Amino acid sequence: MDGPLILAVETATRCGSVALTIGGTREGTVLAEASSRAAVTHSRRLLGEIDRMMRESGVGWGDLAAIAVSGGPGSFTGLRIGMAAAKGLAMAAETAFLMIPTLDGLALSCCLSSRRICCLLDARKKEVYCAFYQPDPGSGPPRRVTPLRAVPPQQLLAEIAAEPHVLVGDGATVYRELFARGDNITIVSPGGSMPRAAHIGLLAGDRRQRGEEDDPLVAAPLYVRPSEAELNWK
């Protein structure tokens, strides 16, 4: 199959994954994907998983069109680990670097939905990271129509109460009892609600086919809100 070969890294949540994808969201395919919710941190297993996946797939560093990473929002530590690894690998392999917002990748799991999509991840501190997406009638990737935000789940429920929505992400799982009160809300099951490296890779394939890439020297995670260290410093 034609299309850019992408190595994708997803470490925004505890369930991290890596993937090799070919092409973009409309015609692309997943060559390989490995995910794990291990007790050890991403930093202790990420590079080993990438090496094993590439060897088993028969892919060399020179074959890659780009290395993509899930850019957030999500776990501050996880995002830093994934970003550092993807940047270092892209510069060492002398290939393009691409950063894809985590919630954009999550929305791709609902690309066949006719309802408006709300992607949300548990942000702790009684908040969720969220963004709204409009389905593409042509079966393309859903289009983000709001900024990435961190809001209390009660506020989000009030915003979506009047219109049918599909909720996807572990934020919907954590606050399932709250969101279940909405008559027009469908909640994706936990098994299909985690970010996937494969979706990051396919979205990166779309961007690479348009000739796009990001500068690894200036790219930074999309934290959305200040870290605990920043708040304490202020």
SEZA-13693 format. One line per field, with one value per residue: x, y, z of N, C-alpha, C in turn; residue number from 1. Coordinates in nm, 4 decimals, decimal comma. Layout:
# SEZA-13693
nxx: X/...
nyy: Y/...
nzz: Z/...
caxx: X/...
cayy: Y/...
cazz: Z/...
cxx: X/...
cyy: Y/...
czz: Z/...
fise: NUM/...
//
This chain:
# SEZA-13693
nxx: 0,0848/0,0521/0,1876/0,2981/0,5248/0,4876/0,6195/0,4654/0,4067/0,2487/0,1939/0,0315/-0,1402/-0,1697/-0,1932/0,0076/0,1240/0,2719/0,3145/0,3210/0,2313/0,0845/0,0221/-0,2726/-0,5692/-0,7906/-0,7245/-0,5328/-0,3379/-0,2760/0,0308/0,1641/0,1078/0,1518/0,0488/0,0380/-0,0399/0,1412/0,3040/0,5462/0,7158/0,6690/0,9188/1,0900/1,0274/0,9595/1,1468/1,2443/1,0122/0,9610/1,1900/1,1616/0,9153/0,9756/1,1804/1,0439/0,8634/1,0173/1,1143/1,3256/1,5164/1,5669/1,3512/1,1385/0,8987/0,8311/0,8343/0,5934/0,4188/0,1968/0,0715/-0,0615/-0,3506/-0,2724/-0,1152/0,1357/0,3988/0,4063/0,3685/0,6018/0,7970/0,7276/0,7470/1,0180/1,1438/1,0430/1,1326/1,4140/1,4574/1,3666/1,5471/1,7879/1,7434/1,7196/1,4740/1,1352/0,9493/0,6475/0,3767/0,0788/-0,2304/-0,3549/-0,6325/-0,7358/-0,6520/-0,7956/-1,0570/-1,0702/-1,1433/-1,4131/-1,5013/-1,7068/-1,9354/-2,2490/-2,3224/-2,2348/-1,9095/-1,7536/-1,4481/-1,2753/-1,0461/-0,9416/-0,8387/-0,7627/-0,7909/-1,0614/-1,1357/-1,1689/-0,9880/-1,0872/-1,2488/-1,4530/-1,5843/-1,6726/-1,8387/-1,7186/-1,8891/-1,7889/-1,6550/-1,4048/-1,1483/-1,2835/-1,3587/-1,2043/-1,3760/-1,3683/-1,1544/-0,8821/-0,9415/-0,9463/-1,1860/-1,4417/-1,6296/-1,9048/-1,9619/-1,9103/-2,1105/-2,3374/-2,2973/-2,3345/-2,5852/-2,8122/-2,7926/-2,7473/-2,4719/-2,1659/-1,9594/-1,6190/-1,3343/-1,1235/-1,2111/-1,4867/-1,5415/-1,4513/-1,6255/-1,8707/-2,1190/-2,2163/-2,2354/-2,4152/-2,6612/-2,7487/-2,9826/-2,9313/-2,6862/-2,4322/-2,2078/-1,8915/-1,7656/-1,5271/-1,3251/-1,2890/-1,2049/-0,9548/-0,6638/-0,4806/-0,1765/-0,1831/-0,3855/-0,2736/-0,0607/-0,1930/-0,3226/-0,0960/0,0046/-0,1733/-0,0971/0,1716/0,1457/0,0583/0,2858/0,3681/0,5447/0,6780/0,8898/1,1305/1,2906/1,1537/0,8995/0,6480/0,4841/0,1224/0,0036/-0,2192/-0,3170/-0,1511/0,1274/0,1591/0,3991/0,4485/0,2327/0,2881/0,5304/0,4511
nyy: -0,1198/0,2229/0,5292/0,7380/0,5938/0,5697/0,6022/0,5881/0,7276/0,6951/0,8231/0,9536/0,8674/0,6189/0,3805/0,3117/0,3164/0,2019/0,2335/0,1325/0,2805/0,3052/0,5424/0,7606/0,8765/0,8071/0,6091/0,4587/0,2076/-0,0080/-0,1231/-0,2402/-0,2639/-0,2036/-0,2210/-0,1345/-0,1563/-0,1335/-0,1764/-0,0491/0,2575/0,4599/0,5355/0,3259/0,1203/0,2047/0,2526/-0,0053/-0,1413/-0,0130/-0,0839/-0,3656/-0,3923/-0,2760/-0,4445/-0,6930/-0,6263/-0,5842/-0,3325/-0,0614/0,2210/0,4002/0,3646/0,5100/0,7723/0,9635/1,0432/1,0326/1,1824/1,1666/1,4597/1,5661/1,7015/1,5385/1,3024/1,4723/1,3789/1,1490/1,2666/1,4214/1,2206/1,0730/1,2778/1,3549/1,1155/1,0761/1,3091/1,2800/1,0393/1,1106/1,3118/1,1685/0,9736/1,1340/1,2132/1,3324/1,5081/1,4927/1,6291/1,5357/1,6355/1,4758/1,4353/1,4679/1,2341/1,0525/1,1131/0,9975/0,7366/0,7441/0,7960/0,7102/0,7967/0,9706/1,1627/1,4586/1,4719/1,4323/1,4412/1,3329/1,3324/1,2132/1,4595/1,4759/1,6316/1,6932/1,7657/1,7551/1,7016/1,8298/1,8408/1,9326/1,7689/1,7614/1,5309/1,4000/1,4002/1,2652/1,0464/1,1052/1,2145/1,3259/1,6731/1,9114/2,1479/2,3157/2,4750/2,3020/2,2161/2,2409/2,1489/2,1467/1,8424/1,8740/2,1197/2,0598/1,8705/2,0344/2,1806/1,9989/1,8984/1,9659/1,8690/1,5798/1,3695/1,1868/1,0457/0,9961/0,8470/0,8228/1,0041/1,0106/0,7613/0,7678/0,9586/0,8469/0,7955/1,0531/1,1604/0,9844/1,0766/1,2428/1,2646/1,2612/1,1462/0,9264/0,6911/0,5761/0,2477/0,1452/-0,0178/0,0763/0,3344/0,4446/0,6428/0,5794/0,4772/0,4078/0,5657/0,8167/0,7869/0,7562/1,0043/1,1631/1,0690/1,1871/1,4564/1,4422/1,3706/1,6065/1,7449/1,8482/1,9195/1,9304/2,1365/1,9838/2,1099/2,3176/2,2296/2,1594/1,9915/1,9822/2,0968/2,2261/2,3146/2,4723/2,3051/2,1273/2,2017/2,4498/2,5994/2,5936/2,7325/2,9867
nzz: 0,0000/-0,0816/0,0550/0,3302/0,5644/0,9017/1,2266/1,5298/1,8528/2,1630/2,4707/2,6472/2,8430/3,1070/2,9734/2,7427/2,3972/2,0880/1,7345/1,3875/1,0940/0,7669/0,5235/0,5301/0,7094/0,5517/0,3629/0,4768/0,6602/0,9420/1,0202/1,2357/1,5887/1,9338/2,2652/2,6154/2,9584/3,1766/3,5006/3,5225/3,4311/3,1304/3,0372/3,0940/2,9233/2,6682/2,4467/2,4101/2,3289/2,0869/1,9371/1,9267/1,7882/1,5395/1,4465/1,4286/1,2340/1,0175/0,9501/0,8849/1,0135/0,8095/0,6448/0,7334/0,6995/0,8779/1,2304/1,4749/1,7499/2,0270/2,1432/2,3657/2,5414/2,8614/3,0796/3,2501/3,2977/3,1329/2,8787/2,8531/2,8470/2,6127/2,4197/2,4365/2,3595/2,0957/1,9649/1,9903/1,8488/1,5925/1,5179/1,5294/1,3343/1,1209/1,0090/0,9449/1,1988/1,3793/1,5613/1,7158/1,8482/2,1385/2,1855/1,9304/1,8075/1,9626/1,8879/1,6400/1,6779/1,6748/1,4198/1,2546/1,3669/1,3680/1,5359/1,7251/1,8663/2,1781/2,3175/2,6012/2,8678/3,1854/3,4003/3,6558/3,9854/3,9885/3,7284/3,3673/3,0647/2,7569/2,4305/2,1504/1,8600/1,5148/1,3122/0,9960/0,6975/0,4799/0,5722/0,6676/0,9050/1,2200/1,2768/1,4776/1,6713/1,8846/2,1306/2,3029/2,6350/2,9993/3,2198/3,4809/3,5198/3,5632/3,4471/3,1810/3,1310/3,1410/2,9092/2,7039/2,7253/2,5718/2,3136/2,1051/2,1835/2,1477/2,3842/2,4464/2,5915/2,8876/3,0729/3,0508/3,1477/3,4160/3,5223/3,4713/3,5997/3,6433/3,3773/3,2675/3,3325/3,1351/2,8754/2,6024/2,5583/2,4580/2,5741/2,5011/2,5384/2,7933/2,6808/2,4220/2,4465/2,4872/2,4089/2,1053/1,9535/1,6858/1,5735/1,6048/1,4291/1,1785/1,1491/1,1451/0,9060/0,7240/0,7513/0,6716/0,4049/0,3059/0,3092/0,5512/0,8587/1,1950/1,4001/1,5835/1,7679/1,8830/1,9420/2,1839/2,4589/2,4815/2,7430/2,8453/3,1024/3,3864/3,5447/3,8618/3,9826/3,8613/3,9615/4,2358/4,2380/4,1530
caxx: 0,0000/0,1282/0,1665/0,4117/0,5393/0,4992/0,6348/0,3869/0,4254/0,1375/0,2235/-0,0454/-0,2081/-0,0951/-0,1959/0,0856/0,1311/0,3537/0,2548/0,3707/0,1171/0,1143/-0,0836/-0,3485/-0,6914/-0,8916/-0,6836/-0,4177/-0,3490/-0,1878/0,1251/0,1887/0,0765/0,1711/0,0053/0,0633/-0,0711/0,2334/0,3302/0,6654/0,6918/0,6946/1,0614/1,1614/0,9902/0,9204/1,2437/1,2481/0,8935/0,9799/1,2917/1,1052/0,8126/1,0379/1,2503/0,9468/0,7937/1,1135/1,1233/1,4477/1,4986/1,5673/1,2236/1,0349/0,8728/0,8195/0,8059/0,4852/0,3958/0,0760/0,1240/-0,1361/-0,3212/-0,2638/-0,0212/0,2503/0,5188/0,3973/0,3887/0,7432/0,8726/0,6997/0,7980/1,1639/1,1823/1,0114/1,2245/1,5470/1,4596/1,3511/1,6721/1,8901/1,7119/1,7126/1,3434/1,0429/0,8855/0,5102/0,3046/-0,0660/-0,3022/-0,4059/-0,7774/-0,7630/-0,6384/-0,9061/-1,1780/-1,0697/-1,2115/-1,5575/-1,5155/-1,8310/-2,0497/-2,3215/-2,3421/-2,1206/-1,8219/-1,6804/-1,3368/-1,2375/-0,9550/-0,9389/-0,7304/-0,7483/-0,8332/-1,2029/-1,1490/-1,1405/-0,9433/-1,1931/-1,2673/-1,5656/-1,5506/-1,7845/-1,8112/-1,7002/-1,9822/-1,7148/-1,5827/-1,2712/-1,1333/-1,3675/-1,2951/-1,2139/-1,4476/-1,3483/-1,0176/-0,8541/-0,9664/-0,9622/-1,3066/-1,5103/-1,7233/-2,0408/-1,9737/-1,9175/-2,2436/-2,4310/-2,2743/-2,3753/-2,7156/-2,9197/-2,7681/-2,6918/-2,3263/-2,0935/-1,8475/-1,5149/-1,2166/-1,1360/-1,2856/-1,6264/-1,5490/-1,4365/-1,7458/-1,9809/-2,2450/-2,2614/-2,2746/-2,5285/-2,7853/-2,7896/-3,0677/-2,8800/-2,5444/-2,3866/-2,0720/-1,8167/-1,7195/-1,3860/-1,2342/-1,2643/-1,1976/-0,8194/-0,5845/-0,4029/-0,0677/-0,2224/-0,4615/-0,1762/0,0133/-0,2749/-0,3386/0,0338/0,0134/-0,2448/-0,0141/0,2937/0,1073/0,0464/0,4190/0,3848/0,6239/0,7008/1,0295/1,1508/1,3642/1,0631/0,7720/0,6291/0,3569/0,0026/-0,0364/-0,3509/-0,3206/-0,0194/0,1608/0,1613/0,5236/0,4312/0,1408/0,3580/0,6313/0,3828
cayy: 0,0000/0,3464/0,6261/0,7519/0,5006/0,6520/0,5433/0,6724/0,7046/0,7457/0,8063/1,0553/0,8044/0,5032/0,2759/0,3628/0,2301/0,2414/0,1762/0,1624/0,2972/0,3418/0,6242/0,8499/0,8298/0,7574/0,4896/0,4007/0,0802/-0,0256/-0,2318/-0,3048/-0,1814/-0,2712/-0,1364/-0,1957/-0,0802/-0,1977/-0,1050/0,0330/0,3813/0,4575/0,5536/0,2002/0,0182/0,2621/0,2288/-0,1491/-0,1790/0,0373/-0,1673/-0,4980/-0,3813/-0,2503/-0,5651/-0,7944/-0,5800/-0,5717/-0,1903/0,0064/0,3642/0,4716/0,3449/0,5950/0,9057/1,0560/0,9914/1,1139/1,1642/1,2233/1,5794/1,6128/1,6950/1,4081/1,2953/1,5584/1,2960/1,0670/1,3509/1,4584/1,1017/1,0456/1,3861/1,3472/0,9986/1,0980/1,4104/1,2231/0,9409/1,1799/1,3796/1,0669/0,9071/1,2385/1,2065/1,4365/1,4963/1,5448/1,6215/1,5303/1,6456/1,3469/1,4248/1,4484/1,0908/0,9842/1,1349/0,9105/0,6113/0,7660/0,8610/0,6685/0,8514/1,0826/1,2612/1,5382/1,3923/1,5000/1,3610/1,3821/1,2528/1,2512/1,5530/1,4787/1,7569/1,7134/1,8267/1,6717/1,7662/1,8000/1,9159/1,8857/1,7363/1,7444/1,4203/1,4300/1,3186/1,1860/0,9412/1,1485/1,2339/1,4313/1,8047/1,9769/2,2739/2,3957/2,4621/2,2043/2,2831/2,1635/2,2025/2,0519/1,7593/1,9281/2,2247/1,9947/1,8111/2,1415/2,2246/1,8980/1,8430/1,9972/1,8142/1,4442/1,3611/1,0644/1,0755/0,8945/0,8782/0,7753/1,1026/0,9671/0,6429/0,8102/1,0320/0,7823/0,8134/1,1900/1,1810/0,8972/1,1514/1,3117/1,1819/1,2583/1,1124/0,7886/0,6800/0,4644/0,1550/0,1650/-0,0895/0,1517/0,4759/0,4876/0,6904/0,4757/0,5240/0,3882/0,6825/0,9254/0,7622/0,7826/1,1501/1,2142/1,0371/1,2934/1,5777/1,4208/1,3726/1,7482/1,8038/1,9189/1,8636/2,0225/2,1537/1,9194/2,1973/2,4121/2,1654/2,1393/1,9246/2,0635/2,0668/2,2893/2,3891/2,4718/2,1902/2,1523/2,2728/2,5893/2,6644/2,6133/2,8359/3,1155
cazz: 0,0000/-0,0904/0,1610/0,4208/0,6748/1,0222/1,3592/1,6194/1,9960/2,2450/2,6139/2,7189/2,9551/3,1590/2,8711/2,6310/2,2795/1,9736/1,6138/1,2538/1,0044/0,6284/0,4673/0,6160/0,7739/0,4586/0,2888/0,5431/0,7303/1,0568/0,9959/1,3645/1,7055/2,0622/2,3763/2,7451/3,0787/3,2702/3,6254/3,5059/3,3586/2,9865/3,0098/3,1116/2,8248/2,5399/2,3400/2,3858/2,2513/1,9504/1,8726/1,9001/1,6861/1,4096/1,4033/1,3900/1,1132/0,9087/0,9152/0,9265/1,0392/0,6825/0,5757/0,7925/0,6460/0,9914/1,3636/1,5293/1,8929/2,0860/2,2073/2,4809/2,6848/2,9243/3,1910/3,2261/3,2905/3,0129/2,7606/2,8441/2,8065/2,4722/2,3371/2,4325/2,2804/1,9541/1,9124/1,9778/1,7410/1,4638/1,4839/1,5047/1,2076/1,0179/0,9450/0,9893/1,3301/1,3781/1,6882/1,6955/1,9756/2,1868/2,1686/1,7873/1,7838/2,0290/1,8088/1,5224/1,7120/1,6551/1,2889/1,1893/1,4399/1,3075/1,6425/1,7671/1,9520/2,2847/2,3686/2,7332/2,9484/3,3264/3,4287/3,8021/4,0497/3,9562/3,5967/3,2511/2,9420/2,6604/2,3065/2,0709/1,7212/1,4224/1,2192/0,8554/0,6176/0,3826/0,6450/0,7044/1,0491/1,2781/1,2787/1,6091/1,6575/2,0052/2,1811/2,4072/2,7632/3,1227/3,2831/3,5700/3,4441/3,5753/3,3459/3,0512/3,1191/3,1091/2,7714/2,6051/2,7618/2,4785/2,1801/2,1125/2,1797/2,1823/2,4724/2,4377/2,6712/3,0252/3,1514/3,0517/3,2326/3,5561/3,5628/3,3996/3,6723/3,6176/3,2377/3,2371/3,3569/3,0125/2,7894/2,4656/2,5656/2,4414/2,6257/2,4430/2,6417/2,8299/2,5918/2,2992/2,4799/2,5187/2,2936/2,0369/1,8685/1,5461/1,5284/1,5924/1,3063/1,0591/1,1390/1,1010/0,7639/0,6518/0,7519/0,5930/0,2644/0,2702/0,3171/0,6778/0,9674/1,3059/1,4383/1,7136/1,8594/1,9495/1,9764/2,3273/2,4892/2,5030/2,8802/2,8613/3,2283/3,4513/3,6278/4,0061/4,0141/3,8221/4,0550/4,3624/4,2175/4,1507
cxx: 0,0879/0,0949/0,2862/0,4088/0,5722/0,5225/0,5662/0,4039/0,3102/0,1678/0,1451/-0,1196/-0,1243/-0,0922/-0,1247/0,0872/0,2261/0,2944/0,3346/0,2493/0,1654/-0,0041/-0,1555/-0,4800/-0,7926/-0,8523/-0,5729/-0,4458/-0,2495/-0,0995/0,1517/0,1515/0,0952/0,1317/0,0256/0,0216/0,0122/0,2531/0,4516/0,6334/0,7215/0,8442/1,1381/1,1305/0,9687/1,0179/1,2563/1,1308/0,9062/1,0777/1,2346/1,0017/0,8738/1,1115/1,1522/0,8712/0,8873/1,1313/1,2533/1,4234/1,4946/1,4380/1,1169/1,0233/0,8630/0,8041/0,7060/0,4653/0,2639/0,1177/0,0495/-0,2696/-0,3192/-0,1708/0,1024/0,3776/0,5196/0,4234/0,5350/0,8279/0,8530/0,7585/0,9495/1,2107/1,1592/1,1039/1,3632/1,5580/1,4505/1,4811/1,7828/1,8699/1,7069/1,5840/1,2512/0,9832/0,7480/0,4470/0,1545/-0,1343/-0,3677/-0,5552/-0,8167/-0,7523/-0,7530/-1,0351/-1,1858/-1,1359/-1,3622/-1,5859/-1,6435/-1,9551/-2,1158/-2,3481/-2,2157/-2,0415/-1,7576/-1,5740/-1,2927/-1,1504/-0,9580/-0,8159/-0,6970/-0,7975/-0,9757/-1,2228/-1,1260/-1,0812/-1,0464/-1,1822/-1,3831/-1,5232/-1,6777/-1,7511/-1,7980/-1,7948/-1,9115/-1,6294/-1,4359/-1,2614/-1,2264/-1,2892/-1,3145/-1,2738/-1,4387/-1,2024/-1,0060/-0,8648/-0,9576/-1,0778/-1,3622/-1,6115/-1,8668/-2,0642/-1,9878/-2,0546/-2,3466/-2,4178/-2,3288/-2,5169/-2,8211/-2,9053/-2,7096/-2,5402/-2,2803/-1,9732/-1,7475/-1,3930/-1,2352/-1,2015/-1,4330/-1,6443/-1,5429/-1,5635/-1,8706/-2,1151/-2,3026/-2,3141/-2,3927/-2,6625/-2,8359/-2,8666/-3,0097/-2,7348/-2,5227/-2,2406/-2,0054/-1,7611/-1,5714/-1,2878/-1,2019/-1,2399/-1,0585/-0,7491/-0,4986/-0,2945/-0,1040/-0,2983/-0,3707/-0,0984/-0,0656/-0,2999/-0,2077/0,0557/-0,0577/-0,1575/0,1104/0,2629/0,0858/0,1812/0,4477/0,4809/0,6425/0,8497/1,0522/1,2232/1,2723/0,9302/0,7651/0,4951/0,2442/-0,0518/-0,1757/-0,3620/-0,1833/0,0012/0,1577/0,2854/0,5111/0,3397/0,2089/0,4618/0,5671/0,3333
cyy: 0,1242/0,4375/0,6304/0,6499/0,5813/0,5627/0,6373/0,6292/0,7696/0,7175/0,9060/0,9992/0,6862/0,3881/0,3276/0,2660/0,2887/0,1732/0,2144/0,1687/0,3372/0,4221/0,7070/0,7903/0,7689/0,6246/0,4121/0,2677/0,0778/-0,1466/-0,3107/-0,2086/-0,2648/-0,1746/-0,2111/-0,1000/-0,1383/-0,1110/-0,0149/0,1546/0,3648/0,4629/0,4229/0,0977/0,0716/0,2267/0,0797/-0,1957/-0,1332/-0,0514/-0,3038/-0,4924/-0,3605/-0,3737/-0,6712/-0,7566/-0,5670/-0,4293/-0,1325/0,1548/0,4445/0,4579/0,4455/0,7297/1,0086/0,9771/1,0871/1,0828/1,2279/1,3394/1,6303/1,6727/1,5515/1,4150/1,3792/1,4763/1,2118/1,1468/1,3883/1,3403/1,0735/1,1506/1,3780/1,2309/1,0233/1,2015/1,3521/1,1245/1,0083/1,2482/1,2788/0,9979/1,0042/1,2283/1,3115/1,4035/1,5610/1,5266/1,6305/1,5440/1,5130/1,3308/1,4130/1,3004/1,0124/0,9982/1,0421/0,7761/0,6225/0,8245/0,8209/0,7212/0,9649/1,1931/1,3430/1,4593/1,4811/1,4041/1,4184/1,2818/1,3036/1,3390/1,5593/1,6136/1,7959/1,7925/1,7214/1,7589/1,7320/1,8869/1,8530/1,8684/1,7167/1,6316/1,4703/1,3415/1,2285/1,0787/0,9767/1,1660/1,3424/1,5618/1,8706/2,1159/2,3607/2,3828/2,3441/2,2760/2,1848/2,2262/2,1010/1,9703/1,8106/2,0384/2,1647/1,9325/1,9166/2,1856/2,1260/1,8464/1,8603/1,9308/1,6735/1,4436/1,2181/1,1066/0,9616/0,9405/0,8366/0,8770/1,0670/0,8443/0,6798/0,8772/0,9762/0,8057/0,9525/1,2045/1,0924/0,9660/1,2215/1,2209/1,1637/1,2146/0,9620/0,7826/0,5562/0,3786/0,1761/0,0975/-0,0145/0,2989/0,5253/0,5418/0,5787/0,5375/0,5104/0,5084/0,8042/0,9104/0,7934/0,9328/1,2158/1,1840/1,1397/1,4179/1,5600/1,4212/1,5149/1,8192/1,8747/1,8457/1,9716/2,0270/2,0900/2,0074/2,2914/2,3493/2,1382/2,0720/2,0246/2,0315/2,1194/2,3701/2,3813/2,3458/2,2289/2,2314/2,4207/2,6640/2,6904/2,7229/2,9744/3,1549
czz: 0,0000/0,0273/0,2537/0,5335/0,8003/1,1444/1,4571/1,7643/2,0717/2,3922/2,6984/2,8402/3,0025/3,0591/2,7474/2,5146/2,1770/1,8507/1,4907/1,1618/0,8651/0,5748/0,5710/0,6626/0,6773/0,3944/0,3586/0,6119/0,8458/1,0302/1,1240/1,4761/1,8313/2,1724/2,5072/2,8554/3,1932/3,3943/3,6124/3,4210/3,2102/2,9578/3,0165/3,0026/2,6839/2,4283/2,3081/2,3025/2,1062/1,8744/1,8356/1,7870/1,5482/1,3580/1,3550/1,2625/0,9945/0,8606/0,9692/0,9451/0,9098/0,6040/0,6202/0,7217/0,7571/1,1200/1,4271/1,6760/1,9323/2,1756/2,3276/2,4413/2,7371/3,0437/3,1607/3,2088/3,1637/2,8867/2,7437/2,7968/2,6578/2,3801/2,3240/2,3456/2,1317/1,8913/1,8894/1,8638/1,6042/1,4223/1,4537/1,3703/1,0903/0,9365/1,0053/1,1257/1,3230/1,5151/1,6604/1,8315/2,0138/2,1602/2,0221/1,7516/1,8441/1,9488/1,6890/1,5513/1,6944/1,5173/1,2159/1,2599/1,3619/1,4095/1,6641/1,8713/2,0565/2,3364/2,5022/2,8067/3,0918/3,3526/3,5770/3,8545/4,0108/3,8275/3,4884/3,1413/2,8353/2,5360/2,2314/1,9251/1,6400/1,3255/1,0754/0,7744/0,5174/0,4451/0,6703/0,8550/1,1010/1,2904/1,4153/1,5908/1,7825/2,0479/2,2781/2,5414/2,8783/3,1992/3,3833/3,4898/3,4514/3,4712/3,2071/3,0284/3,0815/2,9634/2,6688/2,6262/2,6527/2,3425/2,1930/2,0958/2,2044/2,2660/2,4653/2,5161/2,8151/3,1171/3,1595/3,1398/3,3803/3,6070/3,4941/3,4685/3,6486/3,4757/3,1970/3,2615/3,2316/2,9197/2,6491/2,4564/2,5488/2,4838/2,5656/2,5558/2,6707/2,7350/2,4639/2,3232/2,5169/2,3941/2,2368/1,9498/1,7204/1,4923/1,5146/1,4622/1,1809/1,0399/1,0949/0,9528/0,6777/0,6404/0,6650/0,4445/0,2152/0,2790/0,4480/0,7706/1,0732/1,3379/1,5746/1,8140/1,9357/1,9901/2,1267/2,3518/2,5127/2,6422/2,9132/2,9910/3,2948/3,5349/3,7749/4,0460/3,9784/3,9173/4,1884/4,3528/4,2189/4,2896
fise: 1/2/3/4/5/6/7/8/9/10/11/12/13/14/15/16/17/18/19/20/21/22/23/24/25/26/27/28/29/30/31/32/33/34/35/36/37/38/39/40/41/42/43/44/45/46/47/48/49/50/51/52/53/54/55/56/57/58/59/60/61/62/63/64/65/66/67/68/69/70/71/72/73/74/75/76/77/78/79/80/81/82/83/84/85/86/87/88/89/90/91/92/93/94/95/96/97/98/99/100/101/102/103/104/105/106/107/108/109/110/111/112/113/114/115/116/117/118/119/120/121/122/123/124/125/126/127/128/129/130/131/132/133/134/135/136/137/138/139/140/141/142/143/144/145/146/147/148/149/150/151/152/153/154/155/156/157/158/159/160/161/162/163/164/165/166/167/168/169/170/171/172/173/174/175/176/177/178/179/180/181/182/183/184/185/186/187/188/189/190/191/192/193/194/195/196/197/198/199/200/201/202/203/204/205/206/207/208/209/210/211/212/213/214/215/216/217/218/219/220/221/222/223/224/225/226/227/228/229/230/231/232/233/234
//
